Amino acid sequence: MENANRQPRLCPNRLVEALGKDQKDFTRDDIIRYVVDNGIKMVNFMYPAGDSRVKTLNFVINDYDYLETILTCGERVDGSSLFSYIEAGNSDLYVIPRFNTAFIDPFAEIPTVSMLCSFFNKDGEVLDCSPDNLVRKAVKSLKDVTGLTFDAMGELEYYVVADENPLFPAKDQRGYHESSPYAKFNDFRAECMLAIAQIGGRIKYGHSEVGNFTMDGKVYEQNEIEFLPTPIETAADQILLAKWVIRNLAFRHSLDVTFAPKITAGKAGSGLHIHMRLMRDGRNVMLDADRRLSVEARKAIAGMMLMAQSITAFGNKIPTSYFRLVPHQEAPTNICWGDRNRSVLVRVPLGWTTTVDMSSIVNPASRPLHLDITGKQTVEMRSPDGSADIYQLMAGLCVACRHGFEVEDALKIADDKYVDVDIHKPENAAKLASLDALPKCCTESADCLEDQRAVYEQYGVFSPSMIDGIIRELRAYDDADLYAKVKGDRDEELRLVERYYHCG
């Protein structure tokens, strides 16, 4: 009872606190009751589109019947204006609100409740390529093959850009976990974190990141907000809305932010690392009884090794994505994995596998508290960046992990791709040469997706039309050898950065 009484006061989600129930349990009646009791004047429907940005449809609440109607029946939208692979001749779609995503809009001057939507076709069927449906199908295919479910969370990196402040200058590329006054935007990040949490985001922590530099009178400061693991349907929604929150708050403060993978040569790029864990009946299965990486975890890693090249088609959507995936930038270039190793594609981060009570060592006056924290173990895919279509990426990673259970030699594949050295050091050149490389441009990524599309289309997860659309968009960049052509040409690099500055 003590925990039950304490939990609502500790929950930052304003709608959860008001309704007194978990967000996943929200119903239409809950939303209507809150609207009526709290003088809410508007409802917003929100949904992701093909450019990976959130779109909004506004409703004034005319009366009770109208509110009940829009929450039940949704509304029509033009699918061809939202997704390139939907034809204009048959483009009408329904958007139906998902009540378990509802939140009090923190930016609306008029009291507003907003919620994400699913897409349905003319026959009232869930649209095959609806982003949330894509993720659900990927989870179902994993569950059907393995009996497991899939949790994930993202590390959302971004740069804040403002006029240069000469006071307490930070050291170039030495911003990792820096405090104010050397880090100038910690308060802004904290404001973003609270706003994300208040609309339902499950945040683990935030901090300043490595990247900071000045250029043309502007200061560029890199930040990161990391989330807690949740089912991937929720994890994708949270990343989508977090970017929306950060951009809105930046606009209010007359700041600029970018999730672009690369700003300029020689400076840290921004990734969107995805941590994953496999679950069985609510328990993490990434470690075995001896607290070592489990068979299930190694099979999932093998699947990601096999599908790594085509995963870039979902996680690295623009030409400058591949300006980040170069040696010596703590970004992956080759297909391998390892423990606590930031030069690999899939990293197994430190996972509290020790049985030592470290807290008691530094806090001898406190009572010992032995918690089971083996559930914290994840594995981390390091290639994606802020240009990713987060729903395609989450679904693609889930499919890749499933594929690891479908190949007979998965454990051998995992063993062969394991490295325990920095592969970019000269003394490890032979090991580096033995590893397959990630694609070097969008067109290569498209070719890899074409080669491996059958795995993604299996069980009806990705539709052929969606795969065709992704391939077509990537090939349209025609960016083979682009990195080599502009390397060293600062003006051309900056032109490309500006072109893809507001990606995702």
Residue pairs with C-beta under 8 A, 6 or more apart in sequence:
8 16
8 17
8 20
9 17
11 17
12 194
12 197
12 198
13 23
13 103
13 197
13 198
13 199
13 200
14 103
14 104
14 198
15 23
15 26
15 34
15 102
15 103
15 104
15 113
15 200
16 22
16 23
16 200
18 34
18 38
19 26
19 30
19 33
19 34
21 30
23 100
23 101
23 102
23 200
24 100
25 100
26 99
26 100
26 102
27 99
28 68
28 71
28 72
28 99
30 99
31 71
31 99
31 102
31 113
31 115
32 64
32 67
32 68
32 71
34 40
34 113
35 43
35 61
35 67
35 113
36 64
38 111
39 111
40 61
40 111
40 112
40 113
41 60
41 61
41 110
41 111
41 112
42 58
42 59
42 60
42 61
42 108
42 110
42 111
42 112
42 113
43 58
43 59
43 61
43 67
43 70
43 71
43 112
43 113
43 114
43 115
44 56
44 57
44 58
44 59
44 105
44 108
44 112
44 113
44 114
44 115
45 56
45 57
45 59
45 74
45 75
45 95
45 97
45 114
45 115
45 117
46 54
46 55
46 56
46 57
46 114
46 115
46 116
46 117
46 241
47 54
47 55
47 77
47 82
47 95
47 116
47 117
47 118
47 119
47 131
48 54
48 55
48 131
48 240
48 389
48 390
48 391
49 55
49 82
49 83
50 82
50 83
50 84
50 85
50 389
50 469
51 504
52 240
52 317
52 387
52 388
52 389
52 390
52 503
52 504
53 243
53 244
53 504
54 240
54 241
54 243
54 244
55 82
56 114
57 75
57 77
57 95
59 66
59 70
59 75
61 67
70 97
71 97
71 99
73 94
73 96
74 94
74 95
74 96
74 97
74 117
74 120
75 94
75 95
76 92
76 93
76 94
76 95
77 92
77 93
77 94
77 95
77 119
78 91
78 92
78 93
79 86
79 91
79 92
79 93
79 119
79 127
80 86
80 87
80 88
80 91
81 91
82 93
83 129
83 469
84 469
84 472
84 473
85 129
85 465
85 466
85 468
85 469
85 472
86 93
86 129
90 122
92 122
93 119
93 120
93 121
93 127
94 119
94 120
94 121
94 124
95 117
95 118
95 119
95 120
96 117
96 118
96 119
96 120
97 115
97 116
97 117
98 115
98 116
98 117
98 118
98 132
99 115
101 115
101 116
101 200
101 237
102 113
102 114
102 115
103 113
103 114
103 115
103 198
103 199
103 200
104 111
104 112
104 113
104 114
104 198
104 199
105 112
105 113
105 114
105 199
106 195
106 198
106 199
106 245
107 248
107 252
108 114
114 199
116 132
116 237
116 240
116 241
118 126
118 127
118 130
118 132
118 133
119 126
119 127
119 129
119 130
119 131
119 133
120 126
120 127
120 130
121 127
121 128
126 133
127 133
128 460
128 463
128 465
128 466
129 463
129 465
129 466
131 236
131 389
131 391
131 392
132 233
132 236
132 237
132 391
134 391
134 392
134 395
134 461
134 462
134 466
135 232
135 233
135 236
135 391
135 394
135 395
135 398
136 233
137 395
137 459
137 460
137 461
138 150
138 232
138 394
138 395
138 396
138 398
138 399
138 402
138 461
139 149
139 150
139 231
139 232
139 233
139 398
140 459
141 398
141 399
141 402
141 458
141 459
141 461
142 148
142 149
142 150
142 398
142 399
142 401
142 402
143 149
144 459
145 402
145 405
145 406
146 278
146 296
146 402
146 405
147 280
148 278
148 279
148 280
148 285
148 296
149 231
149 278
149 279
149 280
150 231
150 232
150 276
150 277
150 278
150 279
150 398
150 401
151 229
151 230
151 231
151 232
151 235
151 276
151 277
151 278
151 279
151 284
152 229
152 230
152 232
152 235
152 274
152 275
152 276
152 277
152 394
152 397
153 202
153 204
153 226
153 227
153 228
153 229
153 230
153 235
153 274
153 275
153 378
154 226
154 227
154 235
154 238
154 239
154 272
154 273
154 274
154 275
154 390
155 224
155 225
155 226
155 227
155 271
155 272
155 273
155 274
155 275
156 224
156 225
156 226
156 227
156 239
156 242
156 243
156 246
156 259
156 272
156 386
157 209
157 222
157 223
157 224
157 259
157 270
157 271
157 272
157 386
158 222
158 223
158 224
158 246
158 257
158 258
158 259
158 270
158 386
159 211
159 220
159 221
159 222
159 223
159 257
159 258
159 260
159 263
159 270
160 184
160 185
160 188
160 189
160 220
160 221
160 222
160 223
160 250
160 255
160 256
160 257
161 218
161 219
161 220
161 221
161 255
161 256
161 257
161 258
162 184
162 185
162 218
162 219
162 255
162 256
163 217
163 218
163 219
164 214
164 217
164 218
164 219
165 184
165 219
167 181
168 181
168 182
169 182
169 214
170 178
170 182
170 183
170 184
170 212
170 221
171 212
172 212
172 213
173 210
173 211
173 212
173 213
173 267
173 268
174 210
174 212
175 182
175 183
175 208
175 209
175 210
175 211
175 212
175 221
175 222
176 207
176 208
176 209
176 210
177 207
177 208
178 208
178 212
179 186
180 186
180 187
183 208
183 212
183 221
184 219
184 221
185 208
185 221
185 223
185 255
186 208
188 249
188 250
188 253
188 255
189 206
189 207
189 208
189 223
189 225
190 206
191 249
192 206
192 225
192 242
192 245
192 246
192 249
193 203
193 206
193 225
195 245
195 249
196 203
196 225
196 238
196 241
196 242
196 245
196 246
197 203
199 241
199 245
200 238
200 241
201 227
201 238
201 241
201 242
201 245
202 227
202 228
202 230
202 234
202 238
203 225
203 226
203 227
203 228
204 226
204 227
204 228
205 225
205 226
206 223
206 224
206 225
206 226
207 223
207 224
208 221
208 222
208 223
208 224
209 222
209 223
209 224
209 268
209 270
210 222
210 268
210 330
211 220
211 221
211 222
211 263
211 267
211 268
211 269
211 270
212 219
212 220
212 221
212 222
213 219
213 220
213 264
213 267
214 220
215 264
220 263
220 267
222 268
222 270
225 242
225 246
227 235
227 238
227 239
227 242
229 235
229 275
229 277
229 378
230 238
232 394
232 395
232 397
232 398
235 394
236 390
236 391
236 393
236 394
239 272
239 390
240 390
240 391
243 259
243 386
243 504
246 257
247 257
250 256
250 257
258 270
258 386
258 501
258 502
259 270
259 272
259 385
259 386
259 387
259 503
259 504
260 270
260 320
260 386
260 387
260 497
260 500
260 501
260 502
260 503
261 269
261 270
261 271
261 316
261 318
261 320
261 321
261 323
261 324
261 385
261 386
261 387
261 503
262 269
262 270
262 320
262 321
262 323
262 324
262 497
263 269
263 270
263 497
264 490
264 493
264 494
264 497
265 323
265 487
265 488
265 490
265 493
268 329
268 330
269 323
269 324
269 329
269 331
269 385
270 324
270 385
270 386
271 324
271 331
271 382
271 383
271 384
271 385
271 386
272 315
272 384
272 385
272 386
272 388
272 390
272 393
273 380
273 381
273 382
273 384
274 315
274 380
274 381
274 384
274 393
274 394
274 397
275 349
275 378
275 379
275 380
276 300
276 378
276 379
276 380
276 381
276 397
276 401
277 284
277 285
277 286
277 375
277 377
277 378
277 379
278 284
278 285
278 286
278 296
278 297
278 300
278 401
279 285
283 375
284 374
284 375
284 376
284 377
285 294
285 296
285 297
286 293
286 294
286 296
286 297
286 351
286 377
286 378
286 379
287 293
287 294
287 297
287 351
287 353
287 374
287 377
288 294
288 295
291 353
291 374
292 353
293 348
293 377
295 411
297 377
297 379
298 410
298 411
298 414
299 401
299 404
299 405
299 410
299 411
299 414
300 379
300 400
300 401
300 404
300 405
301 337
301 346
301 379
301 404
301 414
301 417
302 404
302 407
302 410
302 411
302 413
302 414
302 417
303 400
303 401
303 402
303 403
303 404
303 405
303 406
303 407
303 410
304 311
304 337
304 345
304 346
304 381
304 397
304 400
304 401
304 404
305 335
305 336
305 337
305 345
305 346
305 413
305 414
305 417
306 400
306 403
306 404
306 407
306 413
307 396
307 399
307 400
307 403
307 452
307 455
308 335
308 345
308 383
308 400
308 436
308 438
309 335
309 436
309 438
309 439
309 445
309 448
309 452
310 396
310 445
310 448
310 449
310 451
310 452
310 453
310 456
311 381
311 383
311 384
311 393
311 396
311 397
311 400
312 321
312 383
312 384
312 438
312 439
312 445
312 448
313 396
313 445
313 446
313 448
313 449
313 470
313 471
313 474
314 384
314 388
314 389
314 392
314 393
314 395
314 396
314 470
315 381
315 383
315 384
315 385
315 387
315 388
315 393
315 396
316 322
316 325
316 383
316 384
316 385
316 387
316 388
316 439
316 442
316 445
317 387
317 388
317 389
317 442
317 473
317 474
317 503
317 504
318 387
318 442
318 477
318 500
318 503
319 441
319 442
319 477
319 479
319 482
319 496
319 500
320 496
320 497
320 500
321 385
321 387
321 442
322 439
322 440
322 441
322 442
322 479
322 482
322 483
323 483
323 493
323 496
324 331
324 385
325 331
325 332
325 333
325 383
325 438
325 440
326 333
326 483
327 333
327 424
328 424
330 342
330 343
331 382
331 383
332 343
332 344
332 345
332 382
332 383
332 438
333 424
333 437
333 438
334 345
334 423
334 432
334 435
334 436
334 437
334 438
335 345
335 417
335 435
335 436
335 437
335 438
336 344
336 345
336 346
336 417
336 418
336 419
336 423
336 435
337 344
337 345
337 346
337 347
337 348
337 379
337 414
337 417
337 418
337 419
338 344
338 347
338 348
338 418
338 419
338 420
339 347
339 348
339 420
340 347
340 348
340 349
340 350
341 347
341 419
341 420
341 421
341 422
342 382
343 422
343 423
343 424
344 382
344 419
344 423
345 381
345 382
345 383
345 438
346 379
346 380
346 381
346 382
347 379
347 380
347 382
348 377
348 379
348 380
349 378
349 379
349 380
351 374
351 376
351 377
351 378
352 373
352 374
352 376
352 377
353 374
353 377
357 368
357 369
357 370
359 366
359 369
360 366
360 368
381 397
383 438
384 393
386 503
386 504
387 500
387 503
387 504
388 504
389 504
390 504
392 462
392 470
395 461
395 462
396 456
396 462
399 455
399 456
399 458
399 461
399 462
400 455
403 455
404 410
404 413
407 413
417 435
419 431
419 435
421 428
421 431
422 428
423 431
423 432
423 435
424 432
439 445
439 447
439 448
440 483
441 477
441 479
441 480
441 481
441 482
441 483
442 474
442 475
442 477
442 479
443 474
443 475
443 477
443 478
443 479
443 480
444 480
445 474
446 470
446 471
446 474
446 475
449 456
449 467
449 470
449 471
449 474
450 471
453 462
453 464
453 467
456 462
456 467
457 463
457 464
457 467
482 496
485 492
486 492
486 493
486 496
487 493
